[in-house]
Amino acid sequence: MTTRVLPYVSADTYATRTPRPSRTNLLTKPLIFMLLCSYLALVVFPLLWLLYSSFKADRDIFLHPFELPTRLHVENFRNAWSGAHFDDFFINSLLVTSTSVLVTTFLAAMTAYAVSRFRFPLSKPILFYFLAGLMIPLQLAIVPLFFQLKGLHLLNSRPGLFLVYLAFGFPFSVFILAGFFKTLPASLHESALLDGASEFQAFWHVMLPLARPGLITVAIFLFLGNWNEFFVAFITMSGRQPPEAVHGFARFLAEPRTLPLGLANITIVSNYRSDWGMAFAGLVLMMLPTLIAYIFLQKHLTKGITAGAIKG
């Protein structure tokens, strides 16, 4: 009886040997790659077209819409920033958006922490009460909201717009942060209490830093929504605007409109003659803070979205 000797195969050979790709993978991977490239082109090309069109004159935009500018018309940005008073609109948007995002995120974090970490008879009803705010369409509430702001003398004012953004961003923030706080380990909270910390100290020094990815995620969504919001700002800022002769701090006090309303103001400044070069320059000025915020915070955004799905 003969014994067959098998060839020696080292463990490294098994470790480096990879399975042969199936026919399905060979077909689906190129298809997925083509779809992603197509989606990238659909997203990136309009941004690039908007960027180089902002440096073109109106005649070049209509005669050669997809060609690169032969001469850079930097005056479009100067006319949008100074001539259309984009500096005032930019400061207003920055002021209203930053304050509403900070206050909404902080108050929603305390509310979400209370209803998700503590057990009391009204914890779930309170959470469902805030979630019911997500079911109310903004268009349905705009008429009573207008008369309520009018009764409180908050129309055409930054505090009125701030309160509206706070009210409509609060349910979404509580919904996101409540699910996030539930994933944090309760042992850390108990250890802080055993070390002599109060409930607020345990929240501020232990639980809130752990919830930083969720806080950044909520802040980014609130920033994008409030910075680009037009409908509520248009309804609540429809009063008489300051004349062109008013400048400086007096104009800042009398001009509460935000950037989306400033884009509509470009048509008025140009005497209802569409100045598309200045309009595109205004869109670029409005879009830049959003792109910069997303570029620097995209890691925190994806981390915050996925962290809430992992049980701590």
Beta strands, then each sheet from edge to edge (+ up, - down):
end
